[in-house]
Amino acid sequence: MKRIFAYAAIYLLWGASFLAIRVVVQAVPPFLAAGIRFLLAGALLVAFSMARRLPQPRGVQWRSLAILAITLFVGDYALLFWTEQKLPSGIAAVTAATIPAQVFLLEWLWLRRVRLTLVTALGLCLGLAGVSALVLPPGLFTGHAGLNRYAAAGVLAAFFWAFGTVLSTRLTLPKERPVSAGWQMSLGGIALLALSAASGEWSHVHTAALTPKVWWSMEYLILFASIVAFSAYIYLLQHEPARRVASYAYVNPITALLLGTWLGGESLSPHQIVACAVVIAGVLVTLLGREAAVRKPQTAS
């Protein structure tokens, strides 16, 4: 039963976070909104780890945490929050779904940990075709340049998360996941707030725009999307195969697309729907191919 609830958390809570981000950035500048989210979520996790007397970071671990905070939370989420000012939440979720494919490419080209199989190559080609259809929509030079720019930024945001994910395997980090995640979020939140101040965002905050809907969306991002869903993710990684847990990458976009249409009043063109479907199919095929690529050959017993 715990596993069912955990899967429901990463499928639904993370999938719905894209719509919540879209609501928040309509009223709060993107870097400021992201900074508040992760500073508060990280502080709660750090307080929890201290209350449990878990070992806190030391020495070189602080440098590793700072590197990941910049890569994951500034590189990825600064761009993601920025893109959702104009990009429908469902399409933003689809660009984020390219993370597993980008992780595979980094592991293949950089770390040489996996080998390219026919199935994985097919998945990568599908994903590339779908992303290209989103980033280069019909009529690019007759009124759709904005969508192209924001969709491209969403794919770049996914690259930062993929790069940070792969890089984390080569860094010295605290063993306790709440400690590592809490400090990464906290440091990332501080960096995002500094970026917000440097870009002059704070002068563009209008309290009249902070409606109850915006407050509820921010609370959702802090408590449910950051803490509850992340805790469920960690639990699943400890009890389920990583490939099965990674299924959130193609379920989240479906959740986001449905919620964006149902609750967010978003609409997609037939072209965008087909492109999103191709991306999701590519992610699914890549995940299946990646499992075969890293599987060790069995010996006869």
PASEBA-1860 file (N, C-alpha, C; in nm, 3 decimals):
! residues 301
1> MKRIFAYA> 0.082/-0.121/0.000/0.000/0.000/0.000/0.086/0.127/0.000 ~ 0.199/0.122/0.076/0.288/0.239/0.080/0.340/0.271/-0.060 ~ 0.374/0.165/-0.134/0.429/0.186/-0.268/0.326/0.246/-0.362 ~ 0.201/0.206/-0.347/0.095/0.262/-0.431/0.081/0.411/-0.405 ~ 0.079/0.449/-0.278/0.070/0.591/-0.244/0.193/0.668/-0.291 ~ 0.310/0.603/-0.282/0.433/0.670/-0.324/0.431/0.696/-0.475 ~ 0.388/0.596/-0.553/0.378/0.616/-0.697/0.274/0.723/-0.730 ~ 0.163/0.720/-0.659/0.061/0.822/-0.681/0.117/0.961/-0.655
9> AIYLLWGA> 0.204/0.971/-0.555/0.263/1.101/-0.520/0.350/1.154/-0.634 ~ 0.442/1.070/-0.685/0.532/1.122/-0.788/0.460/1.138/-0.922 ~ 0.357/1.059/-0.946/0.281/1.074/-1.070/0.193/1.199/-1.067 ~ 0.119/1.215/-0.958/0.019/1.322/-0.953/0.076/1.453/-0.898 ~ 0.149/1.445/-0.787/0.198/1.569/-0.725/0.302/1.639/-0.811 ~ 0.395/1.562/-0.866/0.492/1.624/-0.956/0.427/1.667/-1.086 ~ 0.334/1.587/-1.137/0.266/1.624/-1.260/0.187/1.753/-1.245 ~ 0.123/1.771/-1.130/0.043/1.892/-1.106/0.129/2.014/-1.075
17> SFLAIRVV> 0.256/1.993/-1.042/0.342/2.106/-1.004/0.362/2.203/-1.120 ~ 0.353/2.154/-1.244/0.373/2.244/-1.358/0.261/2.347/-1.369 ~ 0.139/2.304/-1.340/0.029/2.400/-1.340/0.042/2.497/-1.224 ~ 0.085/2.447/-1.108/0.104/2.536/-0.992/0.210/2.641/-1.022 ~ 0.318/2.601/-1.088/0.422/2.698/-1.126/0.363/2.804/-1.217 ~ 0.283/2.759/-1.314/0.223/2.854/-1.409/0.136/2.956/-1.337 ~ 0.062/2.912/-1.237/-0.023/3.004/-1.160/0.064/3.105/-1.085 ~ 0.169/3.056/-1.020/0.254/3.143/-0.938/0.325/3.248/-1.021
25> VQAVPPFL> 0.382/3.209/-1.135/0.464/3.305/-1.212/0.378/3.407/-1.286 ~ 0.246/3.390/-1.287/0.161/3.495/-1.341/0.150/3.613/-1.246 ~ 0.189/3.592/-1.119/0.179/3.698/-1.019/0.312/3.734/-0.955 ~ 0.404/3.638/-0.951/0.534/3.658/-0.885/0.644/3.638/-0.989 ~ 0.744/3.728/-0.992/0.855/3.710/-1.087/0.918/3.571/-1.073 ~ 0.960/3.510/-1.184/0.999/3.369/-1.183/1.114/3.332/-1.091 ~ 1.223/3.409/-1.092/1.337/3.374/-1.008/1.303/3.389/-0.860 ~ 1.225/3.491/-0.828/1.182/3.512/-0.690/1.092/3.398/-0.645
33> AAGIRFLL> 0.998/3.358/-0.730/0.906/3.248/-0.694/0.982/3.118/-0.672 ~ 1.076/3.087/-0.762/1.155/2.965/-0.746/1.241/2.971/-0.621 ~ 1.299/3.088/-0.593/1.383/3.103/-0.474/1.305/3.081/-0.345 ~ 1.186/3.139/-0.337/1.103/3.121/-0.218/1.067/2.974/-0.200 ~ 1.027/2.910/-0.310/0.988/2.769/-0.303/1.099/2.683/-0.244 ~ 1.218/2.693/-0.299/1.324/2.601/-0.259/1.393/2.640/-0.129 ~ 1.397/2.767/-0.099/1.455/2.806/0.030/1.368/2.754/0.145 ~ 1.238/2.771/0.133/1.149/2.726/0.241/1.142/2.573/0.247
41> AGALLVAF> 1.131/2.507/0.131/1.127/2.361/0.129/1.257/2.304/0.182 ~ 1.370/2.361/0.141/1.499/2.313/0.189/1.517/2.335/0.337 ~ 1.472/2.451/0.386/1.485/2.480/0.529/1.405/2.380/0.613 ~ 1.287/2.342/0.564/1.207/2.243/0.636/1.276/2.107/0.640 ~ 1.338/2.067/0.529/1.410/1.940/0.526/1.534/1.943/0.615 ~ 1.605/2.055/0.614/1.723/2.068/0.700/1.682/2.062/0.847 ~ 1.574/2.132/0.882/1.525/2.129/1.020/1.486/1.987/1.060 ~ 1.422/1.915/0.967/1.384/1.776/0.994/1.508/1.690/1.018
49> SMARRLPQ> 1.611/1.707/0.934/1.732/1.627/0.950/1.805/1.659/1.081 ~ 1.802/1.785/1.120/1.865/1.823/1.247/1.787/1.768/1.365 ~ 1.653/1.768/1.354/1.571/1.715/1.462/1.597/1.566/1.481 ~ 1.630/1.496/1.373/1.662/1.354/1.380/1.811/1.330/1.408 ~ 1.885/1.440/1.424/2.028/1.435/1.455/2.108/1.359/1.349 ~ 2.070/1.383/1.224/2.144/1.324/1.114/2.274/1.402/1.092 ~ 2.381/1.335/1.052/2.509/1.405/1.029/2.494/1.513/0.922 ~ 2.543/1.633/0.954/2.535/1.745/0.862/2.659/1.751/0.772
57> PRGVQWRS> 2.654/1.826/0.662/2.766/1.830/0.567/2.896/1.877/0.631 ~ 3.006/1.826/0.576/3.139/1.865/0.622/3.234/1.879/0.505 ~ 3.332/1.964/0.520/3.442/1.976/0.426/3.401/1.987/0.281 ~ 3.453/1.895/0.200/3.431/1.899/0.055/3.284/1.879/0.018 ~ 3.206/1.824/0.109/3.063/1.804/0.081/2.993/1.937/0.054 ~ 3.037/2.043/0.122/2.975/2.174/0.101/2.997/2.222/-0.042 ~ 3.117/2.199/-0.096/3.144/2.239/-0.234/3.056/2.160/-0.331 ~ 3.041/2.030/-0.307/2.956/1.948/-0.392/2.812/1.995/-0.387
65> LAILAITL> 2.763/2.026/-0.268/2.625/2.073/-0.253/2.605/2.205/-0.326 ~ 2.704/2.295/-0.318/2.693/2.424/-0.386/2.690/2.407/-0.538 ~ 2.774/2.316/-0.589/2.777/2.290/-0.734/2.642/2.239/-0.783 ~ 2.585/2.143/-0.710/2.457/2.087/-0.750/2.344/2.188/-0.731 ~ 2.353/2.271/-0.629/2.250/2.373/-0.608/2.243/2.468/-0.726 ~ 2.360/2.507/-0.777/2.363/2.597/-0.893/2.315/2.525/-1.018 ~ 2.362/2.401/-1.038/2.328/2.328/-1.160/2.180/2.289/-1.164 ~ 2.131/2.227/-1.055/1.996/2.175/-1.054/1.891/2.282/-1.031
73> FVGDYALL> 1.909/2.362/-0.928/1.801/2.451/-0.887/1.807/2.589/-0.953 ~ 1.928/2.637/-0.984/1.937/2.763/-1.058/1.929/2.736/-1.208 ~ 2.014/2.644/-1.256/2.014/2.615/-1.399/1.881/2.563/-1.450 ~ 1.823/2.467/-1.379/1.697/2.408/-1.425/1.578/2.495/-1.390 ~ 1.557/2.520/-1.261/1.431/2.581/-1.220/1.421/2.730/-1.251 ~ 1.534/2.799/-1.259/1.526/2.939/-1.302/1.469/2.945/-1.443 ~ 1.516/2.856/-1.529/1.466/2.852/-1.667/1.323/2.800/-1.673 ~ 1.293/2.695/-1.594/1.158/2.638/-1.599/1.054/2.740/-1.554
81> FWTEQKLP> 1.079/2.809/-1.443/0.984/2.910/-1.396/0.973/3.023/-1.498 ~ 1.085/3.059/-1.562/1.083/3.166/-1.662/1.001/3.124/-1.783 ~ 1.018/3.000/-1.830/0.945/2.955/-1.949/0.795/2.951/-1.925 ~ 0.755/2.917/-1.803/0.611/2.900/-1.778/0.536/3.032/-1.769 ~ 0.607/3.144/-1.783/0.537/3.271/-1.798/0.459/3.274/-1.929 ~ 0.511/3.205/-2.031/0.448/3.205/-2.162/0.411/3.066/-2.213 ~ 0.481/2.964/-2.167/0.462/2.829/-2.219/0.352/2.758/-2.141 ~ 0.257/2.693/-2.207/0.156/2.614/-2.136/0.222/2.511/-2.045
89> SGIAAVTA> 0.164/2.487/-1.930/0.225/2.397/-1.832/0.243/2.256/-1.887 ~ 0.149/2.211/-1.972/0.160/2.077/-2.028/0.282/2.062/-2.117 ~ 0.309/2.164/-2.201/0.426/2.158/-2.288/0.554/2.170/-2.206 ~ 0.551/2.252/-2.100/0.668/2.261/-2.012/0.700/2.125/-1.952 ~ 0.596/2.050/-1.914/0.617/1.917/-1.858/0.675/1.822/-1.962 ~ 0.635/1.838/-2.087/0.688/1.753/-2.193/0.837/1.781/-2.216 ~ 0.877/1.908/-2.212/1.020/1.940/-2.228/1.099/1.880/-2.112 ~ 1.042/1.881/-1.991/1.109/1.822/-1.875/1.119/1.670/-1.887
97> ATIPAQVF> 1.028/1.611/-1.963/1.028/1.466/-1.979/1.146/1.417/-2.062 ~ 1.220/1.508/-2.124/1.338/1.468/-2.201/1.458/1.438/-2.110 ~ 1.444/1.460/-1.980/1.557/1.439/-1.889/1.616/1.298/-1.897 ~ 1.535/1.190/-1.891/1.596/1.056/-1.899/1.677/1.034/-2.025 ~ 1.629/1.086/-2.138/1.703/1.070/-2.263/1.834/1.148/-2.259 ~ 1.831/1.266/-2.199/1.953/1.346/-2.189/2.051/1.283/-2.091 ~ 1.999/1.223/-1.984/2.086/1.150/-1.890/2.156/1.035/-1.963 ~ 2.079/0.962/-2.045/2.139/0.851/-2.120/2.250/0.901/-2.211
105> LLEWLWLR> 2.227/1.011/-2.282/2.328/1.064/-2.373/2.455/1.103/-2.298 ~ 2.440/1.164/-2.181/2.556/1.203/-2.101/2.631/1.081/-2.050 ~ 2.556/0.979/-2.005/2.621/0.857/-1.958/2.691/0.784/-2.072 ~ 2.635/0.794/-2.191/2.695/0.726/-2.307/2.817/0.801/-2.361 ~ 2.801/0.932/-2.381/2.906/1.010/-2.445/3.015/1.055/-2.348 ~ 2.977/1.081/-2.222/3.071/1.137/-2.125/3.130/1.029/-2.035 ~ 3.046/0.955/-1.966/3.094/0.858/-1.868/3.118/0.719/-1.926 ~ 3.065/0.693/-2.045/3.081/0.562/-2.110/3.027/0.448/-2.023
113> RVRLTLVT> 2.919/0.474/-1.951/2.862/0.373/-1.862/2.763/0.282/-1.933 ~ 2.707/0.328/-2.041/2.605/0.251/-2.110/2.643/0.242/-2.257 ~ 2.581/0.149/-2.326/2.604/0.136/-2.469/2.474/0.166/-2.543 ~ 2.490/0.213/-2.663/2.375/0.249/-2.745/2.320/0.125/-2.814 ~ 2.193/0.098/-2.791/2.127/-0.016/-2.855/2.030/0.036/-2.961 ~ 1.980/-0.055/-3.041/1.885/-0.016/-3.145/1.758/0.045/-3.084 ~ 1.710/-0.016/-2.974/1.589/0.034/-2.909/1.612/0.174/-2.853 ~ 1.726/0.193/-2.785/1.756/0.323/-2.728/1.772/0.428/-2.838
121> ALGLCLGL> 1.838/0.392/-2.946/1.855/0.485/-3.058/1.720/0.527/-3.115 ~ 1.627/0.430/-3.124/1.493/0.462/-3.172/1.424/0.560/-3.078 ~ 1.436/0.534/-2.946/1.375/0.624/-2.849/1.432/0.765/-2.856 ~ 1.563/0.775/-2.872/1.627/0.906/-2.883/1.582/0.979/-3.009 ~ 1.569/0.907/-3.119/1.523/0.969/-3.243/1.378/1.018/-3.231 ~ 1.294/0.937/-3.167/1.155/0.980/-3.144/1.151/1.105/-3.058 ~ 1.227/1.103/-2.949/1.230/1.219/-2.861/1.280/1.343/-2.932 ~ 1.386/1.329/-3.012/1.440/1.442/-3.086/1.339/1.497/-3.185
129> AGVSALVL> 1.268/1.405/-3.252/1.167/1.449/-3.349/1.055/1.526/-3.280 ~ 1.009/1.474/-3.165/0.901/1.541/-3.094/0.943/1.678/-3.040 ~ 1.064/1.684/-2.983/1.113/1.812/-2.931/1.132/1.912/-3.045 ~ 1.184/1.866/-3.158/1.201/1.954/-3.273/1.067/2.011/-3.319 ~ 0.964/1.927/-3.315/0.831/1.974/-3.355/0.778/2.080/-3.260 ~ 0.816/2.070/-3.132/0.773/2.171/-3.036/0.855/2.299/-3.048 ~ 0.985/2.284/-3.063/1.075/2.399/-3.067/1.066/2.471/-3.201 ~ 1.038/2.397/-3.308/1.028/2.457/-3.441/0.888/2.434/-3.497
137> PPGLFTGH> 0.787/2.502/-3.440/0.648/2.477/-3.483/0.621/2.536/-3.620 ~ 0.511/2.494/-3.683/0.474/2.555/-3.812/0.453/2.705/-3.796 ~ 0.488/2.780/-3.897/0.471/2.924/-3.890/0.568/2.991/-3.797 ~ 0.689/2.932/-3.782/0.788/2.987/-3.689/0.816/3.134/-3.718 ~ 0.819/3.171/-3.844/0.853/3.308/-3.880/0.730/3.395/-3.905 ~ 0.612/3.345/-3.868/0.490/3.423/-3.888/0.407/3.429/-3.762 ~ 0.473/3.448/-3.647/0.399/3.471/-3.525/0.422/3.372/-3.413 ~ 0.503/3.266/-3.433/0.521/3.167/-3.328/0.663/3.166/-3.271
145> AGLNRYAA> 0.738/3.273/-3.294/0.877/3.277/-3.246/0.884/3.269/-3.095 ~ 0.783/3.326/-3.025/0.785/3.322/-2.879/0.777/3.181/-2.826 ~ 0.686/3.101/-2.880/0.671/2.962/-2.837/0.800/2.886/-2.861 ~ 0.864/2.912/-2.976/0.991/2.847/-3.006/1.095/2.881/-2.898 ~ 1.107/3.005/-2.861/1.208/3.048/-2.765/1.184/2.987/-2.629 ~ 1.063/2.985/-2.583/1.034/2.933/-2.450/1.042/2.780/-2.446 ~ 1.001/2.714/-2.554/1.014/2.568/-2.558/1.160/2.528/-2.558 ~ 1.243/2.601/-2.631/1.387/2.572/-2.634/1.447/2.591/-2.495
153> AGVLAAFF> 1.402/2.694/-2.424/1.452/2.716/-2.288/1.410/2.603/-2.196 ~ 1.291/2.546/-2.219/1.247/2.433/-2.138/1.336/2.311/-2.158 ~ 1.377/2.286/-2.283/1.467/2.175/-2.310/1.604/2.201/-2.247 ~ 1.650/2.325/-2.252/1.778/2.360/-2.188/1.770/2.341/-2.037 ~ 1.655/2.376/-1.978/1.637/2.354/-1.834/1.649/2.206/-1.802 ~ 1.590/2.121/-1.885/1.599/1.976/-1.864/1.744/1.930/-1.873 ~ 1.821/1.992/-1.961/1.963/1.954/-1.973/2.037/1.981/-1.843 ~ 2.011/2.095/-1.780/2.079/2.126/-1.654/2.047/2.021/-1.548
161> WAFGTVLS> 1.922/1.975/-1.543/1.886/1.873/-1.444/1.955/1.741/-1.478 ~ 1.957/1.706/-1.607/2.023/1.582/-1.648/2.173/1.588/-1.618 ~ 2.235/1.701/-1.647/2.379/1.716/-1.621/2.408/1.708/-1.472 ~ 2.325/1.774/-1.390/2.344/1.768/-1.246/2.323/1.628/-1.191 ~ 2.226/1.555/-1.249/2.201/1.417/-1.206/2.324/1.330/-1.230 ~ 2.382/1.340/-1.349/2.500/1.261/-1.382/2.621/1.308/-1.300 ~ 2.636/1.440/-1.287/2.748/1.495/-1.212/2.745/1.452/-1.065 ~ 2.625/1.436/-1.010/2.612/1.401/-0.869/2.675/1.266/-0.837
169> TRLTLPKE> 2.685/1.179/-0.938/2.745/1.047/-0.915/2.896/1.056/-0.899 ~ 2.954/1.172/-0.930/3.098/1.188/-0.922/3.140/1.285/-0.810 ~ 3.043/1.328/-0.732/3.071/1.422/-0.624/3.055/1.355/-0.488 ~ 3.123/1.410/-0.388/3.111/1.360/-0.251/2.998/1.434/-0.182 ~ 2.892/1.360/-0.148/2.773/1.420/-0.090/2.739/1.352/0.043 ~ 2.661/1.419/0.128/2.615/1.354/0.252/2.538/1.227/0.220 ~ 2.556/1.123/0.300/2.490/0.996/0.275/2.340/1.002/0.301 ~ 2.301/1.081/0.400/2.159/1.092/0.434/2.089/1.181/0.331
177> RPVSAGWQ> 1.992/1.125/0.261/1.926/1.198/0.153/1.853/1.324/0.199 ~ 1.782/1.324/0.314/1.719/1.449/0.357/1.821/1.561/0.380 ~ 1.940/1.525/0.427/2.044/1.626/0.449/2.091/1.681/0.315 ~ 2.122/1.590/0.222/2.171/1.632/0.091/2.067/1.715/0.016 ~ 1.945/1.665/0.011/1.839/1.736/-0.062/1.805/1.869/0.005 ~ 1.798/1.868/0.138/1.763/1.990/0.210/1.862/2.102/0.187 ~ 1.991/2.071/0.193/2.092/2.174/0.174/2.103/2.216/0.028 ~ 2.083/2.122/-0.065/2.083/2.160/-0.206/1.970/2.259/-0.234
185> MSLGGIAL> 1.850/2.229/-0.183/1.737/2.319/-0.202/1.761/2.454/-0.136 ~ 1.814/2.452/-0.014/1.838/2.577/0.060/1.939/2.665/-0.012 ~ 2.052/2.606/-0.051/2.154/2.684/-0.121/2.104/2.730/-0.257 ~ 2.030/2.642/-0.325/1.972/2.682/-0.453/1.872/2.795/-0.436 ~ 1.791/2.789/-0.330/1.695/2.896/-0.304/1.763/3.028/-0.277 ~ 1.873/3.026/-0.200/1.948/3.149/-0.173/2.005/3.206/-0.302 ~ 2.062/3.119/-0.387/2.118/3.165/-0.515/2.010/3.222/-0.606 ~ 1.893/3.159/-0.607/1.783/3.209/-0.689/1.734/3.346/-0.641
193> LALSAASG> 1.729/3.364/-0.510/1.688/3.494/-0.456/1.791/3.601/-0.488 ~ 1.921/3.563/-0.486/2.026/3.659/-0.524/2.012/3.695/-0.672 ~ 1.984/3.596/-0.757/1.963/3.622/-0.899/1.842/3.712/-0.920 ~ 1.738/3.688/-0.841/1.618/3.770/-0.850/1.647/3.915/-0.815 ~ 1.724/3.934/-0.707/1.758/4.071/-0.665/1.845/4.139/-0.771 ~ 1.942/4.065/-0.825/2.033/4.122/-0.924/1.960/4.161/-1.053 ~ 1.855/4.088/-1.085/1.780/4.117/-1.208/1.670/4.221/-1.187 ~ 1.657/4.271/-1.064/1.560/4.376/-1.037/1.417/4.329/-1.023
201> EWSHVHTA> 1.400/4.200/-0.997/1.263/4.147/-0.989/1.187/4.200/-0.869 ~ 1.256/4.222/-0.759/1.185/4.255/-0.635/1.102/4.383/-0.648 ~ 1.142/4.471/-0.739/1.066/4.596/-0.756/0.939/4.575/-0.838 ~ 0.922/4.453/-0.891/0.805/4.424/-0.974/0.701/4.338/-0.901 ~ 0.716/4.323/-0.771/0.620/4.246/-0.692/0.504/4.338/-0.652 ~ 0.384/4.296/-0.683/0.265/4.374/-0.649/0.176/4.289/-0.558 ~ 0.158/4.334/-0.436/0.082/4.255/-0.338/-0.062/4.231/-0.383 ~ -0.116/4.320/-0.463/-0.254/4.303/-0.509/-0.269/4.179/-0.597
209> ALTPKVWW> -0.158/4.136/-0.658/-0.164/4.019/-0.746/-0.155/3.888/-0.669 ~ -0.124/3.896/-0.539/-0.106/3.774/-0.459/-0.242/3.726/-0.408 ~ -0.317/3.666/-0.495/-0.449/3.615/-0.462/-0.438/3.485/-0.383 ~ -0.549/3.441/-0.320/-0.545/3.311/-0.251/-0.502/3.197/-0.341 ~ -0.537/3.202/-0.469/-0.496/3.097/-0.564/-0.344/3.091/-0.576 ~ -0.280/3.207/-0.576/-0.134/3.212/-0.586/-0.072/3.157/-0.458 ~ -0.126/3.197/-0.341/-0.074/3.148/-0.214/-0.087/2.997/-0.203 ~ -0.204/2.945/-0.240/-0.225/2.800/-0.234/-0.130/2.727/-0.329
217> SMEYLILF> -0.107/2.782/-0.444/-0.017/2.719/-0.541/0.126/2.714/-0.488 ~ 0.170/2.823/-0.425/0.304/2.824/-0.368/0.317/2.726/-0.253 ~ 0.216/2.720/-0.167/0.218/2.623/-0.057/0.221/2.480/-0.111 ~ 0.147/2.458/-0.220/0.148/2.326/-0.283/0.289/2.290/-0.331 ~ 0.356/2.384/-0.396/0.489/2.359/-0.448/0.588/2.328/-0.335 ~ 0.575/2.398/-0.224/0.669/2.380/-0.113/0.644/2.247/-0.041 ~ 0.520/2.224/-0.001/0.489/2.109/0.084/0.471/1.980/0.004 ~ 0.392/1.985/-0.100/0.356/1.861/-0.170/0.454/1.827/-0.283
225> ASIVAFSA> 0.481/1.925/-0.372/0.567/1.895/-0.486/0.713/1.879/-0.446 ~ 0.758/1.955/-0.343/0.899/1.949/-0.305/0.926/1.847/-0.195 ~ 0.847/1.846/-0.089/0.879/1.762/0.027/0.810/1.626/0.018 ~ 0.678/1.623/0.002/0.605/1.496/0.001/0.646/1.410/-0.119 ~ 0.643/1.470/-0.239/0.676/1.393/-0.359/0.822/1.349/-0.359 ~ 0.910/1.436/-0.313/1.051/1.397/-0.309/1.074/1.283/-0.210 ~ 1.008/1.289/-0.096/1.021/1.181/0.003/0.969/1.050/-0.054 ~ 0.858/1.057/-0.129/0.804/0.937/-0.193/0.902/0.883/-0.296
233> YIYLLQHE> 0.967/0.973/-0.368/1.065/0.934/-0.470/1.183/0.860/-0.406 ~ 1.233/0.912/-0.295/1.344/0.849/-0.224/1.302/0.712/-0.172 ~ 1.180/0.703/-0.119/1.131/0.575/-0.068/1.126/0.471/-0.182 ~ 1.076/0.512/-0.297/1.066/0.419/-0.410/1.203/0.375/-0.460 ~ 1.299/0.465/-0.463/1.433/0.429/-0.506/1.495/0.322/-0.416 ~ 1.451/0.322/-0.290/1.504/0.225/-0.194/1.431/0.090/-0.201 ~ 1.314/0.086/-0.263/1.233/-0.036/-0.261/1.190/-0.087/-0.399 ~ 1.216/-0.010/-0.504/1.170/-0.046/-0.637/1.285/-0.034/-0.737
241> PARRVASY> 1.279/-0.105/-0.850/1.380/-0.088/-0.954/1.379/0.055/-1.006 ~ 1.499/0.109/-1.033/1.510/0.247/-1.077/1.434/0.270/-1.207 ~ 1.432/0.168/-1.297/1.360/0.183/-1.424/1.212/0.206/-1.401 ~ 1.156/0.133/-1.305/1.013/0.147/-1.277/0.983/0.283/-1.215 ~ 1.071/0.328/-1.128/1.052/0.460/-1.066/1.061/0.569/-1.172 ~ 1.150/0.550/-1.269/1.169/0.650/-1.374/1.047/0.665/-1.463 ~ 0.947/0.581/-1.445/0.825/0.592/-1.525/0.754/0.725/-1.503 ~ 0.787/0.796/-1.395/0.725/0.926/-1.372/0.755/1.021/-1.489
249> AYVNPITA> 0.866/0.998/-1.560/0.907/1.088/-1.668/0.808/1.092/-1.782 ~ 0.733/0.983/-1.805/0.632/0.989/-1.910/0.490/0.990/-1.855 ~ 0.473/0.980/-1.726/0.340/0.995/-1.667/0.314/1.142/-1.630 ~ 0.417/1.210/-1.580/0.401/1.351/-1.541/0.349/1.440/-1.654 ~ 0.402/1.427/-1.777/0.348/1.513/-1.883/0.201/1.489/-1.911 ~ 0.157/1.362/-1.903/0.016/1.333/-1.925/-0.069/1.399/-1.817 ~ -0.022/1.387/-1.690/-0.093/1.452/-1.580/-0.098/1.603/-1.601 ~ 0.016/1.661/-1.638/0.023/1.806/-1.657/-0.065/1.852/-1.773
257> LLLGTWLG> -0.065/1.777/-1.882/-0.147/1.815/-1.996/-0.295/1.810/-1.962 ~ -0.338/1.705/-1.891/-0.478/1.693/-1.853/-0.521/1.803/-1.757 ~ -0.438/1.829/-1.654/-0.472/1.933/-1.557/-0.468/2.072/-1.619 ~ -0.370/2.094/-1.708/-0.361/2.224/-1.773/-0.484/2.252/-1.857 ~ -0.537/2.150/-1.922/-0.658/2.166/-2.003/-0.783/2.179/-1.917 ~ -0.788/2.098/-1.811/-0.909/2.091/-1.728/-0.919/2.210/-1.632 ~ -0.810/2.239/-1.560/-0.812/2.343/-1.457/-0.748/2.475/-1.501 ~ -0.651/2.465/-1.592/-0.577/2.585/-1.629/-0.630/2.657/-1.752
265> GESLSPHQ> -0.730/2.599/-1.817/-0.785/2.663/-1.935/-0.688/2.667/-2.052 ~ -0.589/2.578/-2.053/-0.491/2.576/-2.161/-0.544/2.490/-2.276 ~ -0.503/2.524/-2.395/-0.544/2.445/-2.512/-0.423/2.424/-2.601 ~ -0.416/2.307/-2.662/-0.306/2.273/-2.750/-0.358/2.250/-2.891 ~ -0.277/2.286/-2.987/-0.313/2.261/-3.127/-0.292/2.113/-3.158 ~ -0.355/2.061/-3.263/-0.331/1.921/-3.302/-0.183/1.892/-3.324 ~ -0.113/1.989/-3.380/0.032/1.974/-3.403/0.106/1.954/-3.271 ~ 0.070/2.034/-3.170/0.137/2.023/-3.040/0.102/1.892/-2.970
273> IVACAVVI> -0.022/1.847/-2.984/-0.063/1.721/-2.922/0.018/1.605/-2.980 ~ 0.032/1.604/-3.112/0.110/1.498/-3.177/0.256/1.504/-3.134 ~ 0.312/1.625/-3.127/0.451/1.641/-3.086/0.472/1.593/-2.944 ~ 0.380/1.626/-2.854/0.390/1.581/-2.715/0.384/1.428/-2.707 ~ 0.293/1.369/-2.785/0.281/1.223/-2.784/0.409/1.157/-2.833 ~ 0.473/1.215/-2.933/0.598/1.159/-2.986/0.709/1.168/-2.882 ~ 0.717/1.282/-2.811/0.818/1.298/-2.706/0.799/1.193/-2.597 ~ 0.676/1.178/-2.550/0.648/1.082/-2.443/0.680/0.939/-2.488
281> AGVLVTLL> 0.645/0.907/-2.612/0.678/0.774/-2.665/0.828/0.755/-2.670 ~ 0.899/0.859/-2.710/1.044/0.851/-2.715/1.106/0.828/-2.579 ~ 1.052/0.895/-2.477/1.102/0.876/-2.341/1.079/0.732/-2.295 ~ 0.959/0.680/-2.321/0.927/0.542/-2.282/1.022/0.442/-2.350 ~ 1.042/0.457/-2.479/1.130/0.366/-2.552/1.274/0.379/-2.503 ~ 1.318/0.501/-2.475/1.454/0.522/-2.425/1.474/0.454/-2.291 ~ 1.375/0.465/-2.202/1.386/0.401/-2.071/1.395/0.250/-2.086 ~ 1.314/0.194/-2.174/1.319/0.050/-2.196/1.452/0.009/-2.257
289> GREAAVRK> 1.500/0.088/-2.352/1.628/0.058/-2.414/1.744/0.076/-2.320 ~ 1.734/0.174/-2.229/1.842/0.198/-2.134/1.857/0.079/-2.039 ~ 1.745/0.018/-2.000/1.753/-0.098/-1.911/1.831/-0.211/-1.978 ~ 1.807/-0.232/-2.108/1.880/-0.336/-2.180/2.026/-0.300/-2.197 ~ 2.054/-0.168/-2.211/2.190/-0.125/-2.237/2.281/-0.145/-2.117 ~ 2.226/-0.136/-1.996/2.310/-0.148/-1.877/2.300/-0.285/-1.814 ~ 2.211/-0.370/-1.865/2.194/-0.503/-1.807/2.315/-0.589/-1.837 ~ 2.367/-0.657/-1.738/2.482/-0.744/-1.757/2.437/-0.877/-1.816
297> PQTAS> 2.515/-0.934/-1.908/2.477/-1.064/-1.965/2.480/-1.172/-1.858 ~ 2.379/-1.260/-1.860/2.372/-1.366/-1.761/2.456/-1.484/-1.806 ~ 2.522/-1.548/-1.714/2.603/-1.665/-1.742/2.526/-1.790/-1.705 ~ 2.554/-1.896/-1.776/2.484/-2.022/-1.750/2.526/-2.077/-1.615 ~ 2.432/-2.131/-1.542/2.463/-2.185/-1.409/2.448/-2.335/-1.409
END
